Amino acid sequence: MRGQKPPPPGYPRQLRTVGDDIRKRRLDSGLLQREVAGILGVTVDTVRNWEVGRNRPSQRQWPRIIEFLGYVPSGATGDSSPLGRPPPPAPEGSAPESASRGP
């Protein structure tokens, strides 16, 4: 594939942790860890620790992280769908949630 650069070292190929989500967004945006730290209102060490999986964000940090990413990562609610994207359809044979609830 001519003209495409390989991803930078450390670029997450799979998003397994919120740190992977943050690192991917940071690298895609061409930002430094210190710039992301400023955006999120945390220290550079905090961003670094999230990216390497040493720590996880506290509950009070999630709103800024979600705003920075543009979606809710799986570590926040169990869903990693982009904001505004409808959830995937239920598997065949399963009843929709509203149908399984009583009156």
Backbone as a printed PyTorch tensor [residue, N CA C, xyz], in Angstrom:
tensor([[[  0.8480,  -1.1720,   0.0000],
         [  0.0000,   0.0000,   0.0000],
         [  0.8890,   1.2280,   0.0000]],

        [[  0.9610,   1.8300,  -1.0770],
         [  1.8170,   2.9870,  -1.2550],
         [  1.1550,   4.2420,  -0.6870]],

        [[  1.9550,   5.0700,  -0.0520],
         [  1.4590,   6.3420,   0.4500],
         [  0.9300,   6.2930,   1.8740]],

        [[  0.6820,   5.1030,   2.4100],
         [  0.2110,   5.0150,   3.7820],
         [  1.3890,   4.7800,   4.7110]],

        [[  1.4440,   5.5880,   5.7580],
         [  2.5050,   5.4160,   6.7440],
         [  2.0800,   4.3370,   7.7330]],

        [[  3.0490,   3.5960,   8.2370],
         [  2.7010,   2.6360,   9.2860],
         [  2.3120,   3.3910,  10.5520]],

        [[  1.4980,   2.7740,  11.3990],
         [  1.1290,   3.4650,  12.6360],
         [  2.3570,   3.6950,  13.5090]],

        [[  2.3280,   4.7330,  14.3270],
         [  3.4710,   5.0140,  15.1990],
         [  3.6500,   3.9010,  16.2310]],

        [[  4.8530,   3.7800,  16.7810],
         [  5.0780,   2.7760,  17.8210],
         [  4.1070,   2.9770,  18.9820]],

        [[  3.5870,   1.8890,  19.4940],
         [  2.6600,   1.9680,  20.6130],
         [  1.2250,   2.2280,  20.2190]],

        [[  0.9460,   2.3170,  18.9080],
         [ -0.4200,   2.5730,  18.4540],
         [ -1.2710,   1.3430,  18.7590]],

        [[ -2.3660,   1.5080,  19.4950],
         [ -3.1720,   0.3380,  19.8540],
         [ -3.9290,  -0.2160,  18.6530]],

        [[ -3.7400,  -1.4810,  18.3870],
         [ -4.4460,  -2.1390,  17.2790],
         [ -5.8280,  -2.5980,  17.7160]],

        [[ -5.9740,  -2.8980,  18.9880],
         [ -7.2700,  -3.2500,  19.5630],
         [ -7.4860,  -2.3760,  20.7890]],

        [[ -8.7050,  -1.9280,  20.9690],
         [ -9.0220,  -1.0680,  22.1070],
         [ -9.5520,  -1.9350,  23.2400]],

        [[ -8.6550,  -2.2970,  24.1430],
         [ -9.0240,  -3.1840,  25.2490],
         [ -9.2580,  -2.4320,  26.5460]],

        [[ -8.6400,  -1.2710,  26.6870],
         [ -8.7800,  -0.4790,  27.9150],
         [ -9.0670,   0.9650,  27.5300]],

        [[ -9.5380,   1.7400,  28.4920],
         [ -9.7560,   3.1590,  28.2250],
         [ -8.4340,   3.8300,  27.8830]],

        [[ -7.3390,   3.3240,  28.4410],
         [ -6.0250,   3.8620,  28.0920],
         [ -5.7120,   3.6870,  26.6170]],

        [[ -6.1320,   2.5460,  26.0450],
         [ -5.9500,   2.3280,  24.6070],
         [ -6.7670,   3.3390,  23.8060]],

        [[ -7.9950,   3.5910,  24.2580],
         [ -8.8490,   4.5800,  23.5850],
         [ -8.2030,   5.9600,  23.6210]],

        [[ -7.6840,   6.3330,  24.7750],
         [ -7.0600,   7.6500,  24.9320],
         [ -5.8120,   7.7470,  24.0670]],

        [[ -4.9780,   6.7160,  24.0940],
         [ -3.7480,   6.7380,  23.2900],
         [ -4.0790,   6.8360,  21.7980]],

        [[ -5.0520,   6.0550,  21.3340],
         [ -5.4240,   6.0880,  19.9160],
         [ -5.8930,   7.4860,  19.5220]],

        [[ -6.7760,   8.0690,  20.3260],
         [ -7.2960,   9.4150,  20.0320],
         [ -6.1590,  10.4370,  20.0400]],

        [[ -5.2580,  10.3040,  21.0050],
         [ -4.1280,  11.2350,  21.1080],
         [ -3.2360,  11.1380,  19.8810]],

        [[ -2.8750,   9.9270,  19.4840],
         [ -1.9960,   9.7480,  18.3270],
         [ -2.6910,  10.1610,  17.0340]],

        [[ -3.9760,   9.8200,  16.9010],
         [ -4.7270,  10.2220,  15.7030],
         [ -4.8090,  11.7410,  15.5840]],

        [[ -4.8270,  12.4230,  16.7260],
         [ -4.9350,  13.8860,  16.7500],
         [ -3.5840,  14.5810,  16.7210]],

        [[ -2.4970,  13.8100,  16.8110],
         [ -1.1640,  14.4010,  16.8180],
         [ -0.8560,  15.1600,  18.0940]],

        [[ -1.4600,  14.7410,  19.1940],
         [ -1.2610,  15.4280,  20.4670],
         [ -0.2000,  14.7300,  21.3070]],

        [[  0.4350,  15.4900,  22.1660],
         [  1.3760,  14.9550,  23.1390],
         [  0.6120,  14.6130,  24.4160]],

        [[  1.2000,  13.7550,  25.2380],
         [  0.5520,  13.4110,  26.5040],
         [  0.3060,  14.6500,  27.3530]],

        [[  1.2210,  15.6030,  27.3340],
         [  1.0260,  16.8090,  28.1500],
         [ -0.1560,  17.6360,  27.6400]],

        [[ -0.4010,  17.6090,  26.3250],
         [ -1.5520,  18.3310,  25.7790],
         [ -2.8570,  17.6530,  26.1890]],

        [[ -2.8710,  16.3360,  26.1490],
         [ -4.0600,  15.5930,  26.5810],
         [ -4.2900,  15.8180,  28.0720]],

        [[ -3.2200,  15.8210,  28.8480],
         [ -3.3350,  16.0820,  30.2810],
         [ -3.9950,  17.4410,  30.5250]],

        [[ -3.5900,  18.4500,  29.7660],
         [ -4.1940,  19.7740,  29.9030],
         [ -5.6660,  19.7790,  29.5380]],

        [[ -6.0160,  19.0750,  28.4740],
         [ -7.4170,  18.9920,  28.0430],
         [ -8.2650,  18.3090,  29.1120]],

        [[ -7.7180,  17.2470,  29.6960],
         [ -8.4810,  16.4510,  30.6590],
         [ -8.3630,  16.9540,  32.0960]],

        [[ -7.4600,  17.9150,  32.3300],
         [ -7.3040,  18.4600,  33.6760],
         [ -6.6220,  17.5050,  34.6490]],

        [[ -5.6780,  16.7220,  34.1230],
         [ -4.9200,  15.7770,  34.9520],
         [ -3.4340,  15.9770,  34.6800]],

        [[ -2.5880,  15.2300,  35.3650],
         [ -1.1460,  15.3340,  35.1400],
         [ -0.7150,  14.4420,  33.9770]],

        [[  0.4670,  14.7240,  33.4700],
         [  1.0450,  13.8930,  32.4050],
         [  1.2240,  12.4640,  32.9110]],

        [[  1.6580,  12.3200,  34.1600],
         [  1.8220,  10.9780,  34.7300],
         [  0.5020,  10.2120,  34.7360]],

        [[ -0.5910,  10.9040,  35.0050],
         [ -1.9010,  10.2510,  35.0010],
         [ -2.2350,   9.7280,  33.6120]],

        [[ -2.0540,  10.5550,  32.5890],
         [ -2.3170,  10.1180,  31.2120],
         [ -1.4230,   8.9320,  30.8710]],

        [[ -0.1550,   9.0240,  31.2030],
         [  0.7940,   7.9370,  30.9200],
         [  0.3410,   6.6430,  31.6110]],

        [[ -0.0540,   6.7530,  32.8700],
         [ -0.4970,   5.5670,  33.6100],
         [ -1.7600,   4.9570,  33.0160]],

        [[ -2.6810,   5.7850,  32.5440],
         [ -3.8710,   5.2560,  31.8700],
         [ -3.4800,   4.5300,  30.5950]],

        [[ -2.6030,   5.1480,  29.8220],
         [ -2.2310,   4.5750,  28.5280],
         [ -1.5230,   3.2300,  28.6610]],

        [[ -0.7580,   3.0420,  29.7090],
         [ -0.0540,   1.7610,  29.8800],
         [ -0.8610,   0.7780,  30.7260]],

        [[ -2.0400,   1.1910,  31.1720],
         [ -2.9050,   0.2940,  31.9260],
         [ -2.5600,   0.1550,  33.3950]],

        [[ -1.7510,   1.0620,  33.9010],
         [ -1.3530,   1.0070,  35.3110],
         [ -2.4940,   1.4600,  36.2210]],

        [[ -3.2570,   2.4430,  35.7780],
         [ -4.3840,   2.9840,  36.5470],
         [ -5.5830,   3.1540,  35.6320]],

        [[ -6.7460,   3.3330,  36.2700],
         [ -7.9800,   3.6390,  35.5400],
         [ -8.5110,   4.9870,  36.0260]],

        [[ -9.2290,   5.6870,  35.1770],
         [ -9.7940,   6.9750,  35.5900],
         [-10.8060,   6.8120,  36.7260]],

        [[-10.8940,   7.8460,  37.5450],
         [-11.9260,   7.8630,  38.5830],
         [-13.2390,   8.3070,  37.9450]],

        [[-14.3150,   8.0960,  38.6590],
         [-15.6390,   8.4230,  38.1360],
         [-15.7510,   9.9030,  37.7680]],

        [[-15.1310,  10.7760,  38.5350],
         [-15.2490,  12.2120,  38.2440],
         [-14.5050,  12.6140,  36.9740]],

        [[-13.5810,  11.7730,  36.5100],
         [-12.8090,  12.0870,  35.3040],
         [-13.5060,  11.6480,  34.0130]],

        [[-14.5030,  10.7720,  34.1290],
         [-15.1440,  10.2250,  32.9300],
         [-15.7860,  11.2690,  32.0120]],

        [[-16.5000,  12.2740,  32.5300],
         [-17.1310,  13.2280,  31.6060],
         [-16.1360,  13.8870,  30.6430]],

        [[-14.9830,  14.3050,  31.1380],
         [-13.9900,  14.9310,  30.2460],
         [-13.4020,  13.9190,  29.2690]],

        [[-13.1860,  12.6940,  29.7340],
         [-12.6430,  11.6560,  28.8550],
         [-13.6280,  11.3570,  27.7340]],

        [[-14.8950,  11.2240,  28.0740],
         [-15.9260,  10.9520,  27.0670],
         [-15.9900,  12.0940,  26.0600]],

        [[-15.9170,  13.3200,  26.5450],
         [-15.9280,  14.4740,  25.6380],
         [-14.7020,  14.4580,  24.7250]],

        [[-13.5420,  14.1480,  25.2650],
         [-12.3010,  14.0880,  24.4880],
         [-12.3740,  12.9980,  23.4240]],

        [[-12.8690,  11.8230,  23.8010],
         [-12.9290,  10.7040,  22.8630],
         [-14.0450,  10.8670,  21.8360]],

        [[-15.1550,  11.4670,  22.2480],
         [-16.3080,  11.5760,  21.3590],
         [-17.2080,  10.3560,  21.4150]],

        [[-16.9380,   9.4670,  22.3420],
         [-17.7830,   8.2920,  22.5570],
         [-17.5460,   7.7810,  23.9710]],

        [[-18.4240,   6.8960,  24.4040],
         [-18.3060,   6.3110,  25.7320],
         [-17.5070,   5.0240,  25.6100]],

        [[-16.2890,   4.9780,  26.1720],
         [-15.5000,   3.7460,  26.0800],
         [-16.0860,   2.6500,  26.9630]],

        [[-15.7490,   1.4210,  26.6560],
         [-16.3370,   0.2790,  27.3580],
         [-16.0980,   0.3090,  28.8600]],

        [[-15.0080,   0.8870,  29.3160],
         [-14.7350,   0.9370,  30.7470],
         [-15.6880,   1.8200,  31.5210]],

        [[-16.3950,   2.7040,  30.8480],
         [-17.2910,   3.6350,  31.5320],
         [-18.6520,   3.0140,  31.8070]],

        [[-19.2170,   2.3220,  30.8210],
         [-20.5730,   1.7990,  30.9820],
         [-20.7510,   0.3930,  30.4430]],

        [[-19.7070,  -0.2070,  29.9200],
         [-19.8500,  -1.5150,  29.3010],
         [-20.1940,  -1.4220,  27.8330]],

        [[-20.2330,  -0.2020,  27.2790],
         [-20.5680,   0.0090,  25.8730],
         [-19.4990,   0.8800,  25.2480]],

        [[-19.0320,   0.5310,  24.0670],
         [-18.0240,   1.3560,  23.4060],
         [-18.5500,   1.9420,  22.1060]],

        [[-19.8770,   2.0650,  21.9860],
         [-20.4610,   2.6310,  20.7790],
         [-20.1990,   4.1280,  20.7230]],

        [[-19.9460,   4.6610,  19.5240],
         [-19.8290,   6.1130,  19.4130],
         [-21.1210,   6.7800,  19.8570]],

        [[-21.0060,   7.9740,  20.4060],
         [-22.1950,   8.6970,  20.8350],
         [-23.1560,   8.8590,  19.6710]],

        [[-24.4130,   8.6460,  19.9410],
         [-25.4210,   8.8230,  18.9160],
         [-25.6290,   7.6110,  18.0280]],

        [[-24.7830,   6.6240,  18.1020],
         [-24.9550,   5.4290,  17.2780],
         [-25.9290,   4.4970,  17.9870]],

        [[-26.9160,   3.9720,  17.2640],
         [-27.8590,   3.0670,  17.9150],
         [-27.1660,   1.7760,  18.3180]],

        [[-27.6610,   1.1200,  19.3560],
         [-27.0560,  -0.1420,  19.7600],
         [-27.2700,  -1.1990,  18.6850]],

        [[-26.4240,  -2.2280,  18.6550],
         [-26.6010,  -3.2760,  17.6610],
         [-27.9000,  -4.0180,  17.9130]],

        [[-28.4660,  -4.6390,  16.8670],
         [-29.7210,  -5.3680,  17.0480],
         [-29.5230,  -6.5510,  17.9900]],

        [[-30.5960,  -6.9150,  18.6690],
         [-30.5540,  -8.0640,  19.5730],
         [-30.4120,  -9.3380,  18.7530]],

        [[-29.7650, -10.3520,  19.3140],
         [-29.6430, -11.6220,  18.5910],
         [-31.0170, -12.2040,  18.2950]],

        [[-31.1040, -12.9610,  17.2150],
         [-32.3800, -13.5680,  16.8370],
         [-32.8900, -14.4380,  17.9640]],

        [[-34.2000, -14.3800,  18.1660],
         [-34.8070, -15.2140,  19.1870],
         [-34.8690, -14.5620,  20.5530]],

        [[-34.2330, -13.4210,  20.7110],
         [-34.3170, -12.7470,  22.0060],
         [-35.3590, -11.6450,  21.9200]],

        [[-36.0850, -11.4810,  22.9850],
         [-37.1380, -10.4730,  23.0080],
         [-36.5370,  -9.1200,  23.3260]],

        [[-37.0550,  -8.0560,  22.7170],
         [-36.5820,  -6.7140,  23.0780],
         [-36.8690,  -6.4460,  24.5510]],

        [[-36.0530,  -5.6020,  25.1690],
         [-36.2120,  -5.3040,  26.5930],
         [-37.6120,  -4.8300,  26.9290]],

        [[-38.1650,  -3.9370,  26.1030],
         [-39.4810,  -3.3880,  26.4130],
         [-40.5510,  -4.4650,  26.3670]],

        [[-40.3850,  -5.4720,  25.5160],
         [-41.3690,  -6.5350,  25.4090],
         [-41.2820,  -7.4890,  26.5940]],

        [[-40.1340,  -7.5720,  27.2360],
         [-39.9700,  -8.5200,  28.3350],
         [-40.4420,  -7.9400,  29.6650]],

        [[-40.7220,  -6.6510,  29.7040],
         [-41.1930,  -6.0160,  30.9320],
         [-42.7100,  -6.1110,  31.0100]],

        [[-43.1820,  -6.2200,  32.2100],
         [-44.6290,  -6.2590,  32.4100],
         [-45.2170,  -4.8750,  32.3480]],

        [[-46.5500,  -4.7670,  32.3780],
         [-47.2180,  -3.4510,  32.3150],
         [-46.9470,  -2.5830,  33.5080]]])
